[in-house]
C-alpha cells in the first residue's frame, strides 16, 4: 500500500505535463481525459472517498398574529383560548439523510503503470476521487439540499376587507367588535336558509348555490380573523453535515424548541434530537491473496463499504431509521494493475460516495 503526499502529487503532475510537451510523439498512444489532476509520469494518483451524511430537517413555522378584536372573542363569539400576543410555533415535519462522498486526504494512492504502456483515460471528481477508468463515470455526486425558506403560496384573507360601513362608523372598538359579531351571526343564518331552500332569493341552479355558499364562507372566515387572528406558515429546510467514524448510541445532533425551532445541541431552550450509528458488519470475509508489494504498486485501490444503521430520534419520537453504505466503515481492496496496460481495454466504474466498484467491463485482446 503506497500513500503519496500532496506535494509529490503536484510535483509529479508538473513533471508529467512538461514531459508531455517535450515528447508528443512518444505519447501519441496515450489517451488522457481533458481533466487530469491525477495523471503523473509515475501513474494515476487519486483519493479514496469517505462518506458524509447531510441531515435535512424539514420544519414548519407558523407565525400567529392576534386579531384586532381578540379581547372580545369570548364575550361576543364564545371563542376560548384566543391569544392576545403574537408568537411562533414550530413543528418538525420530517428528517432525511443524503449520503455523499468527499476525498479522504489520508488515503491517496497511485496506480503504478508499467513502462512503455499507455496511461488509461481516467475521470475524477474536482477533489480527486476516482470515478471511472477508460470510461465516462456512470455516477455523479448527488445534488445536496441546502438551507432555505419556502414561503406559503396560500392567499391570506384580510379581515378589514369585510368590515361593513356600519362597523367602520362605530365609535369604539368594543362597538365595532359587537357589530362584527352580529355580522357573523347574520352570515351563518343566511347560509342555513340557503341550504334549507328557505332564503328570499334562492339560486337558480346548483352552481349558483355553490358560489353563494362559498362567498358566505369567505366573508365569515375574514370576519372571524378579526377575533381569532391570522396564521402564516413557512417551510424551513435546514441542512447540516456529519461524518460518522465509529459507532455511537446517543449523540446529540441538535435541540428543537416548539417556539424557536432548531437550535444548537447545547441550547437549553430546546429538547435534544439524537443520532445513533451502528456498523452492521456486512463486509465479506477476507480471502487469501498472493499479491506481493511490487504488484500492489500497480493495483487500483477501491473500497468495499460496510452497511451502517443510522437512527435519528428524540426521547418522544423516532424521525428516521435507515441503512447506509459508508466508505470509512469498510476496507480497502486491490484490483490488478495489469488490467490497465495497453493489451487490455478495461473499463472500471466506481461510486463517488463509497469508493466501491459498481461495474467492470473487460475486453481481452483477440
N, C-alpha and C positions, 0 to 999 in steps of 0.2 A: 504494500500500500504506500503510495507516494503522495505527499502533500506538497503543494507548490505555493510559496508565499506570493502575495500580490505584487511585490516589487519585481519578482522574477517573471511573473506573468506579463507585466508591462514591458520589461526589457526584452523578453523573448519575442513578444509581438512586434516590437520596434525593429529588432534584428530581422525577423521574418519579412516584414514589409520592405526593408531596404534590400534584402536579398532578392525579393520578387521583382523589384525594379531593375536590378542589375542582370538578372538571368531569366528573362521572359521565356526564351526558347526552351530552357531547361525545365520550366514549369508548365509547359504547354499542355500536358496531360492532366494537370491538377484542376479539379472542379471545386471552386470555392464560392460559398454563399456571399452575397454582396455585403452582408453584415457579419463581420468575422472577429469579434473581440477575443475569441478563444483559440485562434489559429496561431501557431508559432512554428519555428523550424524544428522544434522537438516533437510536436504533435498537436493535439487538441486539448486545451485546458478549459475546464468548466467547473461549476459548483453543483453540488447536490442540494436539493431543497430541504427546508424544514416547513412543516405545515402550521400555519397560523389559523386562528378562528376569529372571524368577525362576528361579534354578537350584535344582533339587530333587534332593538326593542321598539315595538310599535305601541305608543301610548296615546290615549285620547285625553285632551284637556278641555274642560267645559268651564267657560267664564260666565258667571251669573251676575247680572246687573239688576238691582231691585227695581220694582215698578214705582211709578210716580205716586200711586195711591196705596202703597204697601201697608201703610199704617192703618188703613181702613178695610183691609181684606177680610178680616174676621168679622168686623162689625156689619158690613153690608152684604157679604157673599158667603160668610161662614167658612172661609178658607183657613185651614190650620197650617201652622209651621211655615208661614211666609216670612222669609228673611228680609231684614231691613238694611243689610250691609252687603257689599259686593264680595265675591270670593271666587277662587279657582278650585276645581275638583279634578283629580287625575285618576285614570284607570289604565292599567296595562292590558292591552288587547291581545298581544302575543309576543313571544320571543323566538327568534330563529338564529341559526348559525350558518355562516358561509365559510367553508374551508378554502384556503388558497395558499399558494407556495411563495416563499421568499428564499433568496440564496442564503445557504448556510456557509458563512465565510470561513468556518473551521473545517469545511470539507471540500477542499479544492483538489482536483485530480487532473492528470494529463494522460490522454491516450497516446502511448508511445508508438510511433509509426516506424516501420522498417525502412531502411534506406532504399532509394530508387523506387519508391511506391508513391502513388498519388494520394494526396490528402483528401479525405472524403468531404463532401458537402455537409455542413452542419448547420443547425438552426438553434439559436439560443435566445432566451428572454433578454430584455435590456439589462438585467442584473446578473446575467451569466449562467442561468440554469439551462442545461442541455435538454431540448425537447424533441430533436429528430436528428438522425444521421442518414445521409444520402436520400433525404426526402423532405417534404414540407410537413411541418407539425400538424397532427390531427387535433390536438387540444391546445387551447389557449387559456390564459388566466381569466377567471370569471369577472364579470362586471360587479364590483363591490358596492353595496348600498352605502350611502353617506347620510350624515345627519342633515335633516331638513324638516320644514314645517309645511303641512298641506292644509290650506285654508278650506273650510267648508263652502261648497258652492250652493248650499241651501239658502234661499232668499228669506230674510228675517222681516217679519211684519213690523211696522211702526204703529204702535197704539194710538199715537197722536193723530194719525190719518183718519181714524174712525170716530173722532170726537164730533158730536153734533154741535150745531150753533148754540143750542140751549146749554150744553155742557161748557162750551168755551166762554159763554157770557156769565157764568156763575160767579158769585162774588167771593167765594172762598174755596180752599182746597177740599174741605170737608163736603161742601155742597157739590162740587164737581165730581167727587167720588160717589156721592149718593145718586146723582143723575146718571153717571156712567153705569152703576149697578142696575138702576131701573132700565136702562137701555139694553143691558144684557138679558134681563128677565123678559123684556118685550121680544127680543130676538128668539129666545127659547120658546115663547108662547106661539109666535108666528110659525116657527119650524114645526111645532107639534100640530098646528092647524093644517099646515100643508100636507103633512104625512097622513093625516086623517081625512083629507079631502074636504075640510070644512072652512078653508080660507075664503075670504071675499073675492079674491082674484086668483082662481085656480089656473095653473098652466094648461096649455093646450095638449101637450104630449109629454112622454116620459123624459125626453132630453131636456125640455124646458124646465121640468121639475127638478132634474138633477142639477142644472145650472143655478136655479134659485136656492136650492138647499146648500150648494157649495158656497154661494155668496153669503148666505147667513152664517155658515160655519166660519168663514174668514172674518166676518165682522165680529163675531163673538170672540174668536181667538185673539184678534187685535186688541179688543177692549179688555179682555182678561189679562193681557200682558201688563196693562197699567196697574194691576194689582199684584199679580204673581211675579212679574219681572221677566227678563229675557235670558236665554241661554245661547251662547255662541260656542260652537265646537271646533276644535282644531285637532288634526292628527299630527303627532310628533314622531318622527323616525330618528332614533338615536343609535349611533353605531360606534363601537369601540373594539379593540383587538386584544386577544390574549394568545399567548404562546405556551401551551402546556408542555412540560418536560418530564413530569413524573405524576404518579397517582396522588390525588388529593380527595379527601372525603367531603369537606365543607369549607371551601374557600370563599370568603366574601367577595362578591362581584360588584355590587352597588347597593345602595339603600333606596327604598322607594317610599315616598310620602304621598298620602292622599291629597295633600294641599300644595305640595311643592314639586311633585313628580320625581324623576330620577335624580338622586343626589349622590355625593361621594360615599364610599363604603364606610367611612369613619364619621359621617354626619349623623348625630343623634336624632335629627328631625325625622328620619325615616326608619323603616324596618328592613332588615337585611334580606338580600336575594343572593343565593349561593350558587356555586358551580362545583360539581364533583367530576373527577376524571379517573377512569379506571381502564388500564390496559387489559384487553381481553385475551392477551397471549395467543394470538391467532397465527403466529409465524410457523411455517413448516419446519420440520426438523432439518438440521444442517447435514448435508451429505459429504462424504469424504471427497477430497479434491487432490488431484495430482499436480495442480498448478505450482510452479516454482516462482521465485521472486522475479526472475527475468521475464517470464511470461506475463506475470501480473502487471508489469510496467506497460505492456501493450494492451491491456484489457480496458474495457469500458466499465466503470463503476455505476451501479444503479442501486436502488433501494427496494427491498421487499417491505412494504409498510405493515404495521400492525393495526388491527381494528381497536378503536378506543371508544368506550361508552362515556357519553357526555350527558349529564343531567343538570338542569338549571331549575332552581326551586326556592321557595321561601318556607317558613315554618307552617304556613297555611295552604300552600298551593304548589303543584308541580307545573312548571311552564313548558319544559322541553325535556325529551329523552331521545337521544339519537346515537347511532353508531357511526363513527367517522374513521376513515383510514388516515393515519398520520405517519409522516416520514420519521420523525425523531423517536418514535417508539419501535421502529423496525430495525433492520440490519442491512449492511452494505454487502452486495454480491458483485461478482465479476462476469463479464461477457467477453469471450475470447477476442483479442485484438486482431488475430489473423483473419477475421471476418471482414476487416476493413482494408485489406490490401487490394492491389489492382486486379487480382484474379477473381474477386467476388464483387458483387454489387448488392450488398446487404443493406436493407432499409430497416431502421430501428426507430420506433416511436416511444416516447417517454411522457409520463404525466408531469406537467409543470408543478402540480400540487403535492404529489407524493414521491416523485422520482422513480416510480416503478415502470417497468417496460410494459406497455399496453399492447404492442404488436411487433412482430418481426417478419420481414419478408426477405427470404434468402434466394438469390438467383446464382446457382453454381455455374461455372464455365462449362461449355459443351465439350 
